[in-house]
């Protein structure tokens, strides 16, 4: 029988960002990013695979992976995640997070709050104080755009949590005519275009510009990540765009002066918990897009403040990382705890992708090897999302001894395999 090996091992190596040279972002077959796990892949495929295709008139939700050293950051400290580490991946428009691998729930984080306040969140109630971000919220890089407002400019107009002194009353249909400069001064002025308020969010006490409200509720073609099927007239940002992609509005919409592609522009900006939206009247066609929040947050966390925080001194063994080969076949695998107690039950998740499509209805065999001992488990048929899982009690493993897990799917007479590792504690 033919055998297709994908011999990728994911035991973490000690990585110091300052010693790494910048590299081109790796890409999966078809020019898509190389995803840190299949939960991230599903979210990206659903919303971004069709961007640029015929009949798809929108910008990226996530965009390309942030290039260079950001590719090495796969885990960040988070107190409530297994072993205090959660898996992350940086894209131009945002950061994907997987706080609990067993749930598969991908979030995009309250990055805007961190950038404006300087409070880096390392747990549900754990924060590290850093300097607020001096990166521009919109337009060209601050190095050639020195007068544009930066994230820190919004510290006196932003609301987090319940309404506060920075909240505003509801003003339905009012013209958006507030301007903010780099120093954070707010004035009233004559806008270049008559845009109005479209909704009010009582959760934070802020109005939303109608152009941004319409953008949040955008419908169009998306992709079923399990089958690759194009789905027409779908909500692009899920059925609950406020919570799942953008978060609540945390400022009013403000006009700002900034440079865009070298030209001075007046652009409308509004900050939300999880994204920054911009409206540029000078653009033809699409005028609303998401700011490069993922790029900005990575720069703030790892370059502006403390380069030594670039990555943990050692990246943990993989909790959930993909394997791939040049043909486009992938066996993706996860374990539910990267540092499980010795002798505990362990669940492994796997999924097979061939030709860019998730394969369903195929069982998976997981073989655990540690010292001279082995254990194995076999799943049922993979589900509609292609995920198969099984659990085994690794009763004879030992603390600090690497356990290798070999995942095998047999599909159309071919064995597809991959290997991941973890270290019991």
ABEGO torsion letter per residue (X at the ends): XBBBBBBBBABBBBBBAAABBBBBBBBBBGGBBBBABAAAAAAAAAAAAABGBBGBBBBBAAEBBBBEAAAABABBBBAABBGGBBBBBBBAABBBBBABAAAGBBBAEBAAAAAAAGBBBAEAABBBBBBBBABBABEBBAAABAABBBAAAAAAABBBEBBBAABBBBBBGBBBABBBBAAGBBBBBBBABBBBBABBBAAAGBBBBAAAAAAAABBEBBBBAAAGBBBBGBBAAEABAAAAAAEBBABBBBBBBBBBGGBBBBBBBBBBAABBBBBBAABBEBABBBBBAAAAAAAAAAAAABAAAABBABBBBBABBBBBBAAGBBBBBBBABABBBBGBBBBBBBBBBBGGBBBBGBBBBBBBBBEABBBBBBBBBBBAAGBBBBBBBBAABBBGBBBBBBBBBBBGGBBBBBBBBBBBX
